[in-house]
Amino acid sequence: MPKFVLCLLALSLLLVGCGGPRLSVDPDWKDAPKNFHVIASAPYVANADDLTDDFRDENSFRRWFATYLDSSLTEYSVAKPSVKIVDDAVFSTGLLKLGDEFAKFPLPEVEKLEGIGGVVMAVHPVRFWRDATPCPNGGCIGGKHLNVAMSYTIVAVEDMRVLAYGVARVSDSFTFAMTRGNWESVIKGAAKQLLEDTPLKK
């Protein structure tokens, strides 16, 4: 998927969530499985220099992202996750209602997933970007933020029953320069939101 399309999709999901519900969970989903699969698309980072500062290169960041998302989900879930970065072609999109609006959410293409069954969390797209809160009249140091947005769907792949879906959005502030701690903070926050209100959450 072209990067500008990815950005537009992430932005549209952000706008849908503003001022309204962030997620939807099937009320009939009561029991957590012993384990679940997480398939995530490769994370997009708006400023490539942020990666070289903290992770050397994009491939190193992708590996770290998968590992850290896995450990964060493990910390907050009653079930054991298994996180894998997959190609964008593994995802299709479904138009699902969130509050009073409809938005596109990722659905796994089951025939393209070998050895994956049971409950699957599809996370796509994953977008990181920085922004700053301006300081009036230049009288102070403006707040800077690292942000992440992830659209996700949780499905039972045997019958493609949609169990939950939503958008995880997290921001972490810093004053001068980002550190790895900022990346860790937003991923941990996102992991909590991915599990929120579901039987998977501790």
KACORJO-V482323 format. One record per backbone hydrogen bond with DSSP energy under -0.5 kcal/mol. NH is the residue of the N-H (numbers start at 1). CO is the residue of the C=O. If there is no record, write none. Layout:
nh=NH co=CO
nh=NH co=CO
//
This chain:
nh=6 co=2
nh=7 co=3
nh=8 co=4
nh=9 co=5
nh=10 co=6
nh=11 co=7
nh=12 co=8
nh=13 co=9
nh=14 co=10
nh=15 co=11
nh=16 co=12
nh=17 co=13
nh=18 co=14
nh=18 co=15
nh=20 co=17
nh=24 co=165
nh=26 co=163
nh=29 co=26
nh=30 co=28
nh=36 co=80
nh=37 co=119
nh=38 co=82
nh=39 co=121
nh=40 co=38
nh=40 co=84
nh=41 co=123
nh=42 co=86
nh=44 co=126
nh=46 co=44
nh=46 co=128
nh=48 co=46
nh=50 co=47
nh=51 co=47
nh=51 co=48
nh=52 co=48
nh=53 co=49
nh=54 co=50
nh=55 co=51
nh=56 co=51
nh=56 co=52
nh=57 co=55
nh=61 co=57
nh=62 co=58
nh=63 co=59
nh=64 co=60
nh=65 co=61
nh=66 co=62
nh=67 co=63
nh=68 co=64
nh=69 co=65
nh=70 co=66
nh=71 co=67
nh=72 co=68
nh=73 co=69
nh=74 co=70
nh=75 co=71
nh=76 co=72
nh=77 co=73
nh=78 co=200
nh=79 co=200
nh=80 co=34
nh=81 co=79
nh=82 co=36
nh=84 co=38
nh=86 co=40
nh=90 co=87
nh=91 co=88
nh=92 co=107
nh=94 co=105
nh=96 co=94
nh=96 co=103
nh=98 co=101
nh=101 co=98
nh=103 co=96
nh=105 co=94
nh=107 co=92
nh=109 co=90
nh=110 co=108
nh=112 co=109
nh=113 co=110
nh=114 co=112
nh=116 co=113
nh=117 co=115
nh=120 co=155
nh=121 co=37
nh=122 co=120
nh=122 co=153
nh=123 co=39
nh=123 co=121
nh=124 co=122
nh=124 co=151
nh=127 co=149
nh=128 co=44
nh=129 co=147
nh=131 co=145
nh=133 co=143
nh=134 co=132
nh=136 co=134
nh=138 co=135
nh=139 co=136
nh=142 co=140
nh=143 co=133
nh=144 co=174
nh=145 co=131
nh=146 co=172
nh=147 co=129
nh=147 co=145
nh=148 co=170
nh=149 co=127
nh=150 co=168
nh=151 co=125
nh=152 co=166
nh=153 co=122
nh=154 co=164
nh=155 co=120
nh=155 co=153
nh=156 co=161
nh=157 co=118
nh=157 co=155
nh=159 co=156
nh=160 co=156
nh=161 co=156
nh=163 co=154
nh=163 co=161
nh=164 co=154
nh=165 co=24
nh=166 co=152
nh=167 co=22
nh=168 co=150
nh=169 co=167
nh=170 co=148
nh=172 co=146
nh=174 co=144
nh=182 co=179
nh=183 co=179
nh=184 co=180
nh=185 co=181
nh=186 co=182
nh=187 co=183
nh=188 co=184
nh=189 co=185
nh=190 co=186
nh=191 co=187
nh=192 co=188
nh=193 co=189
nh=194 co=190
nh=195 co=191
nh=196 co=192
nh=198 co=195
nh=201 co=195
nh=201 co=198
nh=202 co=76
//
